[in-house]
Amino acid sequence: MVPHMSGTSLDAQKRYAEGTKSILQSYFSGKEDYRPEDLIVYKGDYATKAYGERAKDSGSAGANKAGGKGAGVQ
């Protein structure tokens, strides 16, 4: 969770640190009140269609529409 900061402004580095802190606090508190833009996968499924979409009716774990059988993240 450490971004590459070479050439990044101090303001941007501060935003990265605050965002990381917020995500970790949410996780460790058990609230799981993440901002939607901070999630890629949530509870075993893609949080947004921008990253992919699992086939709901296939029954095979890891299948997704874009990459076929086994291409999804488990």
HTML snippet that shows the backbone in 3Dmol.js (N, CA, C, O; Angstrom):
<script src="https://3Dmol.org/build/3Dmol-min.js"></script>
<div id="view" style="width:600px;height:400px;position:relative"></div>
<script>
const pdb = `
ATOM      1  N   MET A   1       0.817  -1.198   0.000  1.00  0.00           N
ATOM      2  CA  MET A   1       0.000   0.000   0.000  1.00  0.00           C
ATOM      3  C   MET A   1       0.859   1.260   0.000  1.00  0.00           C
ATOM      4  O   MET A   1       0.390   2.330   0.387  1.00  0.00           O
ATOM      5  N   VAL A   2       2.085   1.143  -0.422  1.00  0.00           N
ATOM      6  CA  VAL A   2       2.954   2.309  -0.463  1.00  0.00           C
ATOM      7  C   VAL A   2       3.065   2.766  -1.917  1.00  0.00           C
ATOM      8  O   VAL A   2       3.629   2.053  -2.747  1.00  0.00           O
ATOM      9  N   PRO A   3       2.540   3.933  -2.227  1.00  0.00           N
ATOM     10  CA  PRO A   3       2.626   4.422  -3.603  1.00  0.00           C
ATOM     11  C   PRO A   3       4.027   4.926  -3.919  1.00  0.00           C
ATOM     12  O   PRO A   3       4.774   5.329  -3.027  1.00  0.00           O
ATOM     13  N   HIS A   4       4.366   4.898  -5.188  1.00  0.00           N
ATOM     14  CA  HIS A   4       5.624   5.480  -5.645  1.00  0.00           C
ATOM     15  C   HIS A   4       5.465   6.993  -5.592  1.00  0.00           C
ATOM     16  O   HIS A   4       4.574   7.534  -6.247  1.00  0.00           O
ATOM     17  N   MET A   5       6.299   7.686  -4.834  1.00  0.00           N
ATOM     18  CA  MET A   5       6.097   9.116  -4.606  1.00  0.00           C
ATOM     19  C   MET A   5       7.140  10.007  -5.260  1.00  0.00           C
ATOM     20  O   MET A   5       7.097  11.224  -5.079  1.00  0.00           O
ATOM     21  N   SER A   6       8.063   9.447  -6.003  1.00  0.00           N
ATOM     22  CA  SER A   6       9.078  10.265  -6.635  1.00  0.00           C
ATOM     23  C   SER A   6       8.416  11.248  -7.606  1.00  0.00           C
ATOM     24  O   SER A   6       7.713  10.842  -8.531  1.00  0.00           O
ATOM     25  N   GLY A   7       8.644  12.507  -7.390  1.00  0.00           N
ATOM     26  CA  GLY A   7       8.074  13.529  -8.253  1.00  0.00           C
ATOM     27  C   GLY A   7       6.643  13.906  -7.910  1.00  0.00           C
ATOM     28  O   GLY A   7       6.051  14.742  -8.594  1.00  0.00           O
ATOM     29  N   THR A   8       6.076  13.317  -6.876  1.00  0.00           N
ATOM     30  CA  THR A   8       4.706  13.621  -6.456  1.00  0.00           C
ATOM     31  C   THR A   8       4.733  14.806  -5.498  1.00  0.00           C
ATOM     32  O   THR A   8       5.607  14.897  -4.636  1.00  0.00           O
ATOM     33  N   SER A   9       3.774  15.709  -5.654  1.00  0.00           N
ATOM     34  CA  SER A   9       3.743  16.894  -4.791  1.00  0.00           C
ATOM     35  C   SER A   9       3.481  16.497  -3.339  1.00  0.00           C
ATOM     36  O   SER A   9       2.933  15.430  -3.062  1.00  0.00           O
ATOM     37  N   LEU A  10       3.878  17.364  -2.432  1.00  0.00           N
ATOM     38  CA  LEU A  10       3.645  17.102  -1.010  1.00  0.00           C
ATOM     39  C   LEU A  10       2.151  17.018  -0.703  1.00  0.00           C
ATOM     40  O   LEU A  10       1.730  16.224   0.139  1.00  0.00           O
ATOM     41  N   ASP A  11       1.347  17.843  -1.392  1.00  0.00           N
ATOM     42  CA  ASP A  11      -0.104  17.777  -1.191  1.00  0.00           C
ATOM     43  C   ASP A  11      -0.655  16.410  -1.599  1.00  0.00           C
ATOM     44  O   ASP A  11      -1.493  15.843  -0.897  1.00  0.00           O
ATOM     45  N   ALA A  12      -0.190  15.886  -2.718  1.00  0.00           N
ATOM     46  CA  ALA A  12      -0.650  14.570  -3.180  1.00  0.00           C
ATOM     47  C   ALA A  12      -0.193  13.472  -2.217  1.00  0.00           C
ATOM     48  O   ALA A  12      -0.953  12.550  -1.923  1.00  0.00           O
ATOM     49  N   GLN A  13       1.039  13.567  -1.728  1.00  0.00           N
ATOM     50  CA  GLN A  13       1.530  12.579  -0.771  1.00  0.00           C
ATOM     51  C   GLN A  13       0.683  12.590   0.497  1.00  0.00           C
ATOM     52  O   GLN A  13       0.408  11.537   1.073  1.00  0.00           O
ATOM     53  N   LYS A  14       0.272  13.771   0.930  1.00  0.00           N
ATOM     54  CA  LYS A  14      -0.578  13.886   2.113  1.00  0.00           C
ATOM     55  C   LYS A  14      -1.931  13.219   1.855  1.00  0.00           C
ATOM     56  O   LYS A  14      -2.453  12.531   2.732  1.00  0.00           O
ATOM     57  N   ARG A  15      -2.511  13.415   0.654  1.00  0.00           N
ATOM     58  CA  ARG A  15      -3.786  12.764   0.316  1.00  0.00           C
ATOM     59  C   ARG A  15      -3.641  11.254   0.297  1.00  0.00           C
ATOM     60  O   ARG A  15      -4.525  10.546   0.780  1.00  0.00           O
ATOM     61  N   TYR A  16      -2.529  10.739  -0.258  1.00  0.00           N
ATOM     62  CA  TYR A  16      -2.288   9.296  -0.270  1.00  0.00           C
ATOM     63  C   TYR A  16      -2.259   8.753   1.160  1.00  0.00           C
ATOM     64  O   TYR A  16      -2.900   7.749   1.473  1.00  0.00           O
ATOM     65  N   ALA A  17      -1.503   9.437   2.018  1.00  0.00           N
ATOM     66  CA  ALA A  17      -1.366   8.984   3.402  1.00  0.00           C
ATOM     67  C   ALA A  17      -2.706   9.015   4.127  1.00  0.00           C
ATOM     68  O   ALA A  17      -3.038   8.083   4.859  1.00  0.00           O
ATOM     69  N   GLU A  18      -3.475  10.079   3.927  1.00  0.00           N
ATOM     70  CA  GLU A  18      -4.787  10.185   4.582  1.00  0.00           C
ATOM     71  C   GLU A  18      -5.748   9.107   4.080  1.00  0.00           C
ATOM     72  O   GLU A  18      -6.515   8.541   4.859  1.00  0.00           O
ATOM     73  N   GLY A  19      -5.703   8.825   2.771  1.00  0.00           N
ATOM     74  CA  GLY A  19      -6.563   7.788   2.208  1.00  0.00           C
ATOM     75  C   GLY A  19      -6.205   6.411   2.731  1.00  0.00           C
ATOM     76  O   GLY A  19      -7.084   5.619   3.071  1.00  0.00           O
ATOM     77  N   THR A  20      -4.905   6.127   2.794  1.00  0.00           N
ATOM     78  CA  THR A  20      -4.448   4.840   3.313  1.00  0.00           C
ATOM     79  C   THR A  20      -4.841   4.688   4.779  1.00  0.00           C
ATOM     80  O   THR A  20      -5.286   3.621   5.202  1.00  0.00           O
ATOM     81  N   LYS A  21      -4.676   5.750   5.542  1.00  0.00           N
ATOM     82  CA  LYS A  21      -5.046   5.723   6.963  1.00  0.00           C
ATOM     83  C   LYS A  21      -6.541   5.459   7.116  1.00  0.00           C
ATOM     84  O   LYS A  21      -6.948   4.670   7.969  1.00  0.00           O
ATOM     85  N   SER A  22      -7.353   6.110   6.301  1.00  0.00           N
ATOM     86  CA  SER A  22      -8.801   5.928   6.367  1.00  0.00           C
ATOM     87  C   SER A  22      -9.206   4.489   6.050  1.00  0.00           C
ATOM     88  O   SER A  22     -10.054   3.914   6.732  1.00  0.00           O
ATOM     89  N   ILE A  23      -8.600   3.910   5.016  1.00  0.00           N
ATOM     90  CA  ILE A  23      -8.903   2.525   4.639  1.00  0.00           C
ATOM     91  C   ILE A  23      -8.523   1.567   5.770  1.00  0.00           C
ATOM     92  O   ILE A  23      -9.295   0.674   6.118  1.00  0.00           O
ATOM     93  N   LEU A  24      -7.337   1.755   6.337  1.00  0.00           N
ATOM     94  CA  LEU A  24      -6.894   0.875   7.413  1.00  0.00           C
ATOM     95  C   LEU A  24      -7.746   1.025   8.670  1.00  0.00           C
ATOM     96  O   LEU A  24      -8.061   0.033   9.327  1.00  0.00           O
ATOM     97  N   GLN A  25      -8.118   2.254   9.009  1.00  0.00           N
ATOM     98  CA  GLN A  25      -8.980   2.466  10.176  1.00  0.00           C
ATOM     99  C   GLN A  25     -10.333   1.793   9.972  1.00  0.00           C
ATOM    100  O   GLN A  25     -10.870   1.187  10.899  1.00  0.00           O
ATOM    101  N   SER A  26     -10.878   1.893   8.788  1.00  0.00           N
ATOM    102  CA  SER A  26     -12.159   1.261   8.479  1.00  0.00           C
ATOM    103  C   SER A  26     -12.048  -0.252   8.605  1.00  0.00           C
ATOM    104  O   SER A  26     -12.936  -0.897   9.163  1.00  0.00           O
ATOM    105  N   TYR A  27     -10.981  -0.811   8.098  1.00  0.00           N
ATOM    106  CA  TYR A  27     -10.782  -2.259   8.147  1.00  0.00           C
ATOM    107  C   TYR A  27     -10.630  -2.745   9.588  1.00  0.00           C
ATOM    108  O   TYR A  27     -11.330  -3.664  10.012  1.00  0.00           O
ATOM    109  N   PHE A  28      -9.713  -2.127  10.339  1.00  0.00           N
ATOM    110  CA  PHE A  28      -9.427  -2.599  11.690  1.00  0.00           C
ATOM    111  C   PHE A  28     -10.565  -2.322  12.667  1.00  0.00           C
ATOM    112  O   PHE A  28     -10.676  -3.012  13.681  1.00  0.00           O
ATOM    113  N   SER A  29     -11.404  -1.342  12.394  1.00  0.00           N
ATOM    114  CA  SER A  29     -12.543  -1.073  13.274  1.00  0.00           C
ATOM    115  C   SER A  29     -13.698  -2.033  13.000  1.00  0.00           C
ATOM    116  O   SER A  29     -14.611  -2.157  13.816  1.00  0.00           O
ATOM    117  N   GLY A  30     -13.660  -2.711  11.855  1.00  0.00           N
ATOM    118  CA  GLY A  30     -14.733  -3.629  11.488  1.00  0.00           C
ATOM    119  C   GLY A  30     -15.917  -2.955  10.825  1.00  0.00           C
ATOM    120  O   GLY A  30     -16.892  -3.620  10.474  1.00  0.00           O
ATOM    121  N   LYS A  31     -15.847  -1.644  10.650  1.00  0.00           N
ATOM    122  CA  LYS A  31     -16.973  -0.900  10.053  1.00  0.00           C
ATOM    123  C   LYS A  31     -17.119  -1.187   8.559  1.00  0.00           C
ATOM    124  O   LYS A  31     -18.232  -1.244   8.036  1.00  0.00           O
ATOM    125  N   GLU A  32     -15.995  -1.366   7.885  1.00  0.00           N
ATOM    126  CA  GLU A  32     -15.989  -1.589   6.441  1.00  0.00           C
ATOM    127  C   GLU A  32     -16.793  -0.533   5.685  1.00  0.00           C
ATOM    128  O   GLU A  32     -17.517  -0.852   4.742  1.00  0.00           O
ATOM    129  N   ASP A  33     -16.663   0.713   6.101  1.00  0.00           N
ATOM    130  CA  ASP A  33     -17.373   1.828   5.457  1.00  0.00           C
ATOM    131  C   ASP A  33     -16.467   2.515   4.429  1.00  0.00           C
ATOM    132  O   ASP A  33     -16.238   3.723   4.479  1.00  0.00           O
ATOM    133  N   TYR A  34     -15.965   1.705   3.505  1.00  0.00           N
ATOM    134  CA  TYR A  34     -15.045   2.197   2.494  1.00  0.00           C
ATOM    135  C   TYR A  34     -15.751   3.090   1.485  1.00  0.00           C
ATOM    136  O   TYR A  34     -16.944   2.934   1.223  1.00  0.00           O
ATOM    137  N   ARG A  35     -14.999   4.026   0.925  1.00  0.00           N
ATOM    138  CA  ARG A  35     -15.522   4.820  -0.186  1.00  0.00           C
ATOM    139  C   ARG A  35     -15.509   3.930  -1.426  1.00  0.00           C
ATOM    140  O   ARG A  35     -14.559   3.174  -1.628  1.00  0.00           O
ATOM    141  N   PRO A  36     -16.539   4.005  -2.255  1.00  0.00           N
ATOM    142  CA  PRO A  36     -16.595   3.143  -3.450  1.00  0.00           C
ATOM    143  C   PRO A  36     -15.364   3.274  -4.349  1.00  0.00           C
ATOM    144  O   PRO A  36     -14.938   2.287  -4.949  1.00  0.00           O
ATOM    145  N   GLU A  37     -14.795   4.452  -4.451  1.00  0.00           N
ATOM    146  CA  GLU A  37     -13.625   4.650  -5.320  1.00  0.00           C
ATOM    147  C   GLU A  37     -12.355   4.004  -4.758  1.00  0.00           C
ATOM    148  O   GLU A  37     -11.340   3.931  -5.452  1.00  0.00           O
ATOM    149  N   ASP A  38     -12.406   3.536  -3.510  1.00  0.00           N
ATOM    150  CA  ASP A  38     -11.248   2.880  -2.906  1.00  0.00           C
ATOM    151  C   ASP A  38     -11.265   1.364  -3.079  1.00  0.00           C
ATOM    152  O   ASP A  38     -10.305   0.696  -2.697  1.00  0.00           O
ATOM    153  N   LEU A  39     -12.324   0.814  -3.640  1.00  0.00           N
ATOM    154  CA  LEU A  39     -12.472  -0.635  -3.736  1.00  0.00           C
ATOM    155  C   LEU A  39     -12.305  -1.168  -5.149  1.00  0.00           C
ATOM    156  O   LEU A  39     -12.757  -0.550  -6.113  1.00  0.00           O
ATOM    157  N   ILE A  40     -11.658  -2.308  -5.265  1.00  0.00           N
ATOM    158  CA  ILE A  40     -11.609  -3.054  -6.514  1.00  0.00           C
ATOM    159  C   ILE A  40     -12.384  -4.351  -6.318  1.00  0.00           C
ATOM    160  O   ILE A  40     -13.256  -4.683  -7.121  1.00  0.00           O
ATOM    161  N   VAL A  41     -12.068  -5.085  -5.255  1.00  0.00           N
ATOM    162  CA  VAL A  41     -12.769  -6.322  -4.917  1.00  0.00           C
ATOM    163  C   VAL A  41     -13.321  -6.177  -3.508  1.00  0.00           C
ATOM    164  O   VAL A  41     -12.627  -5.680  -2.621  1.00  0.00           O
ATOM    165  N   TYR A  42     -14.561  -6.603  -3.289  1.00  0.00           N
ATOM    166  CA  TYR A  42     -15.180  -6.541  -1.969  1.00  0.00           C
ATOM    167  C   TYR A  42     -15.973  -7.817  -1.741  1.00  0.00           C
ATOM    168  O   TYR A  42     -16.878  -8.147  -2.508  1.00  0.00           O
ATOM    169  N   LYS A  43     -15.619  -8.535  -0.671  1.00  0.00           N
ATOM    170  CA  LYS A  43     -16.278  -9.791  -0.300  1.00  0.00           C
ATOM    171  C   LYS A  43     -16.309 -10.792  -1.451  1.00  0.00           C
ATOM    172  O   LYS A  43     -17.323 -11.453  -1.679  1.00  0.00           O
ATOM    173  N   GLY A  44     -15.194 -10.902  -2.177  1.00  0.00           N
ATOM    174  CA  GLY A  44     -15.054 -11.908  -3.204  1.00  0.00           C
ATOM    175  C   GLY A  44     -15.595 -11.561  -4.575  1.00  0.00           C
ATOM    176  O   GLY A  44     -15.519 -12.386  -5.485  1.00  0.00           O
ATOM    177  N   ASP A  45     -16.132 -10.382  -4.752  1.00  0.00           N
ATOM    178  CA  ASP A  45     -16.637  -9.959  -6.057  1.00  0.00           C
ATOM    179  C   ASP A  45     -16.069  -8.597  -6.415  1.00  0.00           C
ATOM    180  O   ASP A  45     -15.644  -7.837  -5.545  1.00  0.00           O
ATOM    181  N   TYR A  46     -16.068  -8.300  -7.703  1.00  0.00           N
ATOM    182  CA  TYR A  46     -15.639  -6.973  -8.129  1.00  0.00           C
ATOM    183  C   TYR A  46     -16.571  -5.926  -7.548  1.00  0.00           C
ATOM    184  O   TYR A  46     -17.789  -6.105  -7.545  1.00  0.00           O
ATOM    185  N   ALA A  47     -16.003  -4.837  -7.059  1.00  0.00           N
ATOM    186  CA  ALA A  47     -16.796  -3.768  -6.460  1.00  0.00           C
ATOM    187  C   ALA A  47     -17.418  -2.876  -7.528  1.00  0.00           C
ATOM    188  O   ALA A  47     -18.398  -2.180  -7.260  1.00  0.00           O
ATOM    189  N   THR A  48     -16.863  -2.891  -8.725  1.00  0.00           N
ATOM    190  CA  THR A  48     -17.373  -2.074  -9.813  1.00  0.00           C
ATOM    191  C   THR A  48     -17.197  -2.813 -11.131  1.00  0.00           C
ATOM    192  O   THR A  48     -16.281  -3.624 -11.269  1.00  0.00           O
ATOM    193  N   LYS A  49     -18.038  -2.551 -12.069  1.00  0.00           N
ATOM    194  CA  LYS A  49     -17.957  -3.194 -13.377  1.00  0.00           C
ATOM    195  C   LYS A  49     -16.746  -2.716 -14.168  1.00  0.00           C
ATOM    196  O   LYS A  49     -16.390  -3.329 -15.174  1.00  0.00           O
ATOM    197  N   ALA A  50     -16.109  -1.635 -13.733  1.00  0.00           N
ATOM    198  CA  ALA A  50     -14.935  -1.115 -14.429  1.00  0.00           C
ATOM    199  C   ALA A  50     -13.789  -2.137 -14.425  1.00  0.00           C
ATOM    200  O   ALA A  50     -12.961  -2.138 -15.336  1.00  0.00           O
ATOM    201  N   TYR A  51     -13.738  -2.996 -13.418  1.00  0.00           N
ATOM    202  CA  TYR A  51     -12.667  -3.981 -13.310  1.00  0.00           C
ATOM    203  C   TYR A  51     -13.066  -5.354 -13.822  1.00  0.00           C
ATOM    204  O   TYR A  51     -12.202  -6.209 -14.015  1.00  0.00           O
ATOM    205  N   GLY A  52     -14.335  -5.583 -14.042  1.00  0.00           N
ATOM    206  CA  GLY A  52     -14.797  -6.884 -14.516  1.00  0.00           C
ATOM    207  C   GLY A  52     -16.136  -7.218 -13.897  1.00  0.00           C
ATOM    208  O   GLY A  52     -16.675  -6.478 -13.075  1.00  0.00           O
ATOM    209  N   GLU A  53     -16.645  -8.341 -14.314  1.00  0.00           N
ATOM    210  CA  GLU A  53     -17.939  -8.770 -13.821  1.00  0.00           C
ATOM    211  C   GLU A  53     -17.958 -10.290 -13.826  1.00  0.00           C
ATOM    212  O   GLU A  53     -17.679 -10.908 -14.853  1.00  0.00           O
ATOM    213  N   ARG A  54     -18.277 -10.887 -12.716  1.00  0.00           N
ATOM    214  CA  ARG A  54     -18.331 -12.343 -12.633  1.00  0.00           C
ATOM    215  C   ARG A  54     -19.620 -12.857 -13.244  1.00  0.00           C
ATOM    216  O   ARG A  54     -20.673 -12.229 -13.129  1.00  0.00           O
ATOM    217  N   ALA A  55     -19.525 -13.989 -13.884  1.00  0.00           N
ATOM    218  CA  ALA A  55     -20.719 -14.658 -14.412  1.00  0.00           C
ATOM    219  C   ALA A  55     -21.450 -15.271 -13.228  1.00  0.00           C
ATOM    220  O   ALA A  55     -20.905 -16.159 -12.573  1.00  0.00           O
ATOM    221  N   LYS A  56     -22.645 -14.833 -12.938  1.00  0.00           N
ATOM    222  CA  LYS A  56     -23.392 -15.273 -11.764  1.00  0.00           C
ATOM    223  C   LYS A  56     -23.957 -16.681 -11.924  1.00  0.00           C
ATOM    224  O   LYS A  56     -24.159 -17.377 -10.929  1.00  0.00           O
ATOM    225  N   ASP A  57     -24.214 -17.109 -13.149  1.00  0.00           N
ATOM    226  CA  ASP A  57     -24.890 -18.383 -13.363  1.00  0.00           C
ATOM    227  C   ASP A  57     -23.958 -19.521 -13.742  1.00  0.00           C
ATOM    228  O   ASP A  57     -24.432 -20.636 -13.961  1.00  0.00           O
ATOM    229  N   SER A  58     -22.652 -19.291 -13.830  1.00  0.00           N
ATOM    230  CA  SER A  58     -21.749 -20.326 -14.343  1.00  0.00           C
ATOM    231  C   SER A  58     -21.415 -21.393 -13.312  1.00  0.00           C
ATOM    232  O   SER A  58     -21.189 -22.548 -13.670  1.00  0.00           O
ATOM    233  N   GLY A  59     -21.381 -21.023 -12.047  1.00  0.00           N
ATOM    234  CA  GLY A  59     -21.058 -21.985 -11.012  1.00  0.00           C
ATOM    235  C   GLY A  59     -19.577 -22.283 -10.880  1.00  0.00           C
ATOM    236  O   GLY A  59     -19.183 -22.961  -9.931  1.00  0.00           O
ATOM    237  N   SER A  60     -18.747 -21.811 -11.781  1.00  0.00           N
ATOM    238  CA  SER A  60     -17.312 -22.058 -11.672  1.00  0.00           C
ATOM    239  C   SER A  60     -16.652 -20.853 -11.030  1.00  0.00           C
ATOM    240  O   SER A  60     -16.741 -19.735 -11.538  1.00  0.00           O
ATOM    241  N   ALA A  61     -15.993 -21.091  -9.915  1.00  0.00           N
ATOM    242  CA  ALA A  61     -15.323 -20.006  -9.206  1.00  0.00           C
ATOM    243  C   ALA A  61     -14.248 -19.420 -10.097  1.00  0.00           C
ATOM    244  O   ALA A  61     -13.476 -20.151 -10.717  1.00  0.00           O
ATOM    245  N   GLY A  62     -14.200 -18.111 -10.158  1.00  0.00           N
ATOM    246  CA  GLY A  62     -13.163 -17.445 -10.916  1.00  0.00           C
ATOM    247  C   GLY A  62     -13.530 -17.156 -12.356  1.00  0.00           C
ATOM    248  O   GLY A  62     -12.716 -16.584 -13.079  1.00  0.00           O
ATOM    249  N   ALA A  63     -14.712 -17.523 -12.803  1.00  0.00           N
ATOM    250  CA  ALA A  63     -15.087 -17.224 -14.181  1.00  0.00           C
ATOM    251  C   ALA A  63     -15.564 -15.791 -14.277  1.00  0.00           C
ATOM    252  O   ALA A  63     -16.247 -15.296 -13.381  1.00  0.00           O
ATOM    253  N   ASN A  64     -15.208 -15.128 -15.353  1.00  0.00           N
ATOM    254  CA  ASN A  64     -15.749 -13.799 -15.584  1.00  0.00           C
ATOM    255  C   ASN A  64     -16.050 -13.639 -17.070  1.00  0.00           C
ATOM    256  O   ASN A  64     -15.531 -14.386 -17.900  1.00  0.00           O
ATOM    257  N   LYS A  65     -16.875 -12.680 -17.394  1.00  0.00           N
ATOM    258  CA  LYS A  65     -17.335 -12.505 -18.775  1.00  0.00           C
ATOM    259  C   LYS A  65     -16.201 -12.092 -19.706  1.00  0.00           C
ATOM    260  O   LYS A  65     -16.179 -12.505 -20.865  1.00  0.00           O
ATOM    261  N   ALA A  66     -15.265 -11.290 -19.224  1.00  0.00           N
ATOM    262  CA  ALA A  66     -14.228 -10.761 -20.089  1.00  0.00           C
ATOM    263  C   ALA A  66     -13.136 -11.785 -20.390  1.00  0.00           C
ATOM    264  O   ALA A  66     -12.667 -11.870 -21.525  1.00  0.00           O
ATOM    265  N   GLY A  67     -12.726 -12.564 -19.385  1.00  0.00           N
ATOM    266  CA  GLY A  67     -11.571 -13.411 -19.571  1.00  0.00           C
ATOM    267  C   GLY A  67     -11.844 -14.893 -19.634  1.00  0.00           C
ATOM    268  O   GLY A  67     -10.911 -15.665 -19.854  1.00  0.00           O
ATOM    269  N   GLY A  68     -13.061 -15.325 -19.457  1.00  0.00           N
ATOM    270  CA  GLY A  68     -13.377 -16.742 -19.529  1.00  0.00           C
ATOM    271  C   GLY A  68     -13.065 -17.469 -18.238  1.00  0.00           C
ATOM    272  O   GLY A  68     -12.758 -16.845 -17.222  1.00  0.00           O
ATOM    273  N   LYS A  69     -13.143 -18.770 -18.279  1.00  0.00           N
ATOM    274  CA  LYS A  69     -12.992 -19.603 -17.095  1.00  0.00           C
ATOM    275  C   LYS A  69     -11.631 -19.416 -16.444  1.00  0.00           C
ATOM    276  O   LYS A  69     -10.592 -19.501 -17.099  1.00  0.00           O
ATOM    277  N   GLY A  70     -11.660 -19.159 -15.138  1.00  0.00           N
ATOM    278  CA  GLY A  70     -10.439 -19.049 -14.382  1.00  0.00           C
ATOM    279  C   GLY A  70      -9.758 -17.696 -14.440  1.00  0.00           C
ATOM    280  O   GLY A  70      -8.702 -17.534 -13.828  1.00  0.00           O
ATOM    281  N   ALA A  71     -10.310 -16.713 -15.147  1.00  0.00           N
ATOM    282  CA  ALA A  71      -9.632 -15.432 -15.294  1.00  0.00           C
ATOM    283  C   ALA A  71      -9.930 -14.479 -14.158  1.00  0.00           C
ATOM    284  O   ALA A  71      -9.233 -13.473 -14.019  1.00  0.00           O
ATOM    285  N   GLY A  72     -10.926 -14.747 -13.343  1.00  0.00           N
ATOM    286  CA  GLY A  72     -11.327 -13.822 -12.279  1.00  0.00           C
ATOM    287  C   GLY A  72     -10.443 -13.959 -11.058  1.00  0.00           C
ATOM    288  O   GLY A  72      -9.696 -14.929 -10.936  1.00  0.00           O
ATOM    289  N   VAL A  73     -10.520 -13.000 -10.155  1.00  0.00           N
ATOM    290  CA  VAL A  73      -9.798 -13.007  -8.908  1.00  0.00           C
ATOM    291  C   VAL A  73     -10.648 -13.704  -7.872  1.00  0.00           C
ATOM    292  O   VAL A  73     -11.839 -13.416  -7.749  1.00  0.00           O
ATOM    293  N   GLN A  74     -10.059 -14.606  -7.135  1.00  0.00           N
ATOM    294  CA  GLN A  74     -10.830 -15.329  -6.108  1.00  0.00           C
ATOM    295  C   GLN A  74     -10.606 -14.731  -4.769  1.00  0.00           C
ATOM    296  O   GLN A  74     -11.169 -15.202  -3.781  1.00  0.00           O
TER     297      GLN A  74
END
`;
const viewer = $3Dmol.createViewer("view");
viewer.addModel(pdb, "pdb");
viewer.setStyle({}, {cartoon: {color: "spectrum"}});
viewer.zoomTo();
viewer.render();
</script>
